[in-house]
Amino acid sequence: CSFLHLQGLAHGGNILKTIALGQMLSLCICGTAITSQYLTEKYQVNTPMLQSFINYCLLFLIYTMMLAFQSGSDNLLDILKRKWWKYILLGLADVEANYTIVRAYQYTTLTSVQLLDCFGIPVLMALSWFVLRARYRVIHFIAVFVCLLGVGTMVGADILAGRDDNSGSDVLIGDLLVLLGASLYAVSNVCEEYIVKKLSRQEFLGMVGLFGTIISGIQLPAVCGICSLYVLPIQLHAIGD
């Protein structure tokens, strides 16, 4: 999915190709969302960090290794010497964005996640305005206002619906996780567009693969430990009943 999205950015002049790649990317994201929701509801499997860790490992094995064997200023070591701290921040934003979005499926519905994920659009526009110097028309701001209005309506509807089955607090947590993840995705996407256009696709994917693997690998045991502590009392209570 990341490869398709980057291809669309790199060839932005070809409108039809960009639209087609964007639709394919949306289809892949939709498949991921449905699969995550299905695993959570059907099998009580909630492994957001493990899912991300596998993705970053694959990027590391392909693109980071490509950077390691390149020469000149595009070499992995040279990039690390000049910009290591920037890619650490980027990797952290990307890892936590993936984690919070997948984690949200444990608390809220698939529909809410997909609709609230649109909150990333106004955040991305704001970041693009300041970072990429992008400029927008009035119609764009109207669309953002409608988007934010829809987000607020969706959160309110989830809270009101949750009161009927005493799950309002959990639903609110899920909605907040989606909003946080969407904001972090916006940060990652703006950095992605800048790097792909100014530098190279291989550098972005290689560095995200490197630091994404490290960060998610460090966070994975901690998250698994917390989840175990959370699930154990529930299992003991079920056995007691």
N, C-alpha and C positions, 0 to 999 in steps of 0.2 A: 504493500500500500504506500509506503513512504517513497519507494522508487517511482511509482506512477505519479504521485503528487509532485515530486521534484521534476519529472519529465514535463508535466504540464506547466510548471513555472519556467523551465528552461526554454520552452518553445511557445511562449505566450503570444507570439505573433500569429501563430496558426490557430485561429479561433475554434474551428471545428475539432481539431485534434485536442485542444485544451479542454473543450466541453466533454468530449468523449472520454478522455482520461479522468476528468473530474467525476463523471458518472460511474465509471468503473471503480474509482476510489470510494465513492459513496456506497456502492454495492458491497465492497469488501468490508467497510466499516459497519454496514447494516448486518452483515453476516456475523461479524465479531460480536456485535451487541446482542443479537438473538441467541448466539451460542452461550455468551456469558450469563444472560438471564435464564436460559434453559438449565445450565449447570447449577445455578444458584437455587432455583425453585424445585427442580426435579431431583437432584442428587445432593443438595446442600454442599456443593463444592464451590468454594469462594477463594480463589487463588490469584488475586490481582497482581501481586508482586512476582510470582512465579511465571505468569504469562508474559509479563514485560521482560523478565530476565532472559527467557528463551529467545525473544525477539532481538534483544540487544546482543546476545551471544552470536546469533546468526549474522548480524551486521558486523560484529567484530571480526568474525572468521573470514568474511568476504572483503569488506571495504577497509577495515583497519589494516589487514594484511597487505592490501594493495598499496596503502600509503607507506607501509614499512619498507617496501621494495622499490619505491619511487626515489628518484634522485633530485638534487637541487632543493629549492625552497619548498617543494611539495612533499618532501620527505617527512615521515611521522615525527622523528626527533626534532627536526627544525621547527615544525609547527608547534610542538609541545614547548619548546624553548621560548617562543614568541607569544603564544596565546593560550597557554595551559589553563590559566584561571578563568578566562572567558568561556572556554568549553566546559569547565567544571560547572559553572552556573547554568549554562545551556543544558547540560546533561541532567542536572538536578531538576530543572523546570520540566524537562521532557519526561523524566522518570516519574515524578510526582503527579504530573498530569495524567499519565496512563494509569497510575495506581488509584488516584481518587475517582476517576471515571468508572473503572471496573469495580471498585469497592462500592460505589453508589448503588449498583444493582442489588446489593444485599438489603438495602433499606427502602428503595423506591421502585417504581415501575419502569418498564422499558420505554413507554411513551413519554413519561416525564423526563427521563434521561435524554432522549433524543431531542425533545423540544427545548429543554433548558440548556442543552449544549449550544444552542444558537446564541447564548449570551456571549460566547467568544467573539461574535461578529463585531459588536460595538467596541469591545476591548481591543480587538485587532485593528480596527479602524483608528482608534485613538493612538495606539502605538505606531502604526504606519504613518500617521500625521507627523509625529515628532521624530521618529527614527528614519523612516524612508522618505520623508518629505512628500508624501502622497497628498493630493488635494481632492476634495469631493464636492459634488453638487448638492443643491438643496434636497433633491429627491433621495439622495443617499441618507441624509440626516433624518428625513421623514421615515424611511425604511428602518433605520436604527431605533427610532422612537416606537414604532409599531412592534419591533422585536422585543424591546424592553418591556412594553406593555403586556405582550404575550407571556414573557417570563414571569412577571409579577402575578399575572392572572393564574398561571400554572402553579406557582408556589402556593398561592392562596387556596386554590382548588384542592391541592394535595393535603393541605393542613385541615381544611374543612371536612374532606372525605375521610381523613385519618381519625377524626374525632369519633366517627361512628363505630370504628372497630378498635379504638384505643391504641392506634399506631401512629398518632399524629407526630410524636416526638421523633420516631424512627424515620418517618417520611421526610420531616424537616431536615434531619441529618443527611439523608440521601440527596435532597435537593441542594443543600449547601455544598456537599461534596462535588456535585455536578458543576455548580457555579464556579467553585475553586478550580476544578479541573479544566473547565472551559477557558478560564483566565490564564492558566498556565500554558494551555495549548496555544493561546494567542501569542504569548511571549515566545514560545518555541517556533511558531510558524513565521513570525516576523523575522526572527534570527535566521530561520531556514531560508526565507526568500532573499535576505541580504547576502548570505554566504553563497548560495547557489548562483546568484546573479553576478556578484563581485569576485568570487573565488572559484569554487568548483563543487559539483555534486558529490564527488568522491570524498572531498575533505569534510563536508558536513556529515555524511553518513558514517565515515570512518571515525570521526571524533565522537559523534553521538554513540556509536557502537562501543567505543573504548570506555568512555566515562559512564555511559548508561549501564554497561556490564559491571563496572566497578561499584557504582552507587547502588544499583539494584541488588548486586551480590552481597554488599554489606548490609543492606536493609532487609533482605530476605529472611535471614535467621531471626532477626528481632521481630519482624511481623509475624512469622510462624509461631514464635514463642508467645506473643500476645494473644494470637488467635487460639492457641492451645489452652491458655489460662481462661479464656472467655468461654470456650466450648465445654471444658471439663465439668464445671459446676452444672451446666445444663444436662449433660449426659448422666451425671450422678443423680440429679433430681428425677430424670426420666426413669432410671433404674429403680429408685426408691418408690416411685408411683406404681 
